[in-house]
Amino acid sequence: MQFTFVTLFFNLVEGYFQDSILKRAIDKNLISIDSLDPREFSTNKHHKVDDTAVGGGAGMVMNPQPLYDALDSLKEKDEHVHIVFMTPVAKPFTQNDAKRLAKKEHIAFVSGRYEGIDERVIEAYADEVFSIGDYILTGGELASLVVCDAVSRNIQGVLGNSDSLSVESFETPLLEAPAFSKPKNFRNIGVPSEYLKGNHSKIRSLKLELSECKTKYFRPEQLLKHRIRTSYEK
Ligand code: SAM
């Protein structure tokens, strides 16, 4: 999978791939990253990429011309590239989106800066738009990395143990049960005793109970979804 980051600040992005799982994914040729800087496409003699908002309003807006030309050049090289704009006003990105996007061959993330991107660019080029939550970041780079990371771990071979994917939170409406590591007793706090007895069917049913408790506490709406789903399955 190829990821292209369309950004004025690729140096904010590339550090993330210099260690751990995504670095190994690059080393194994499972993913690759590159960048496109709209500033390099600006026809303004000072390579400006932003201007004041038409109709007034605070702050600067990213101009259409550098982005149109950058994205045209990207599409000339790969007409099938899937172009994703990051914007706080879009539909929230979910695990289902991550799994679906992991089947693409080439995704380009377009990061806004300042007060955002001229809407005409989004209308003309977006295959999809995503928000990563109801808050405002200074730019789209972090949001692009969030989506890229979540997509990458769903690409075959990226995670050492692909079993971890199937039991994770958001695979079903229930959140994952609490996990414990060694030692079994740490500072006088133990782990649930059932976990120690090796009876896998009992451990599974305890984990289900704990998943339900956790979901009820943190995400009650998800528990409702789980109950509706299981009542249909009966
Ligand atoms: N003025 C815009 C608004 O109120 O909707 C916010 C612009 S924000 C300061 C600049 C850029 O950061 C956006 O164009 C987008 O690319 C990115 N961004 C900020 N928050 C985001 C979020 N929650 N999800 C995805 N992208 C976000």
Residues whose N, C-alpha, C, O or C-beta is under 5 A from the ligand:
A	BS01	SAM	M86 T87 P88 V110 S111 G112 R113 Y114 E115 G116 I117 F130 S131 I132 G133 Y135 I136 L137 T138 G139 G140 A143
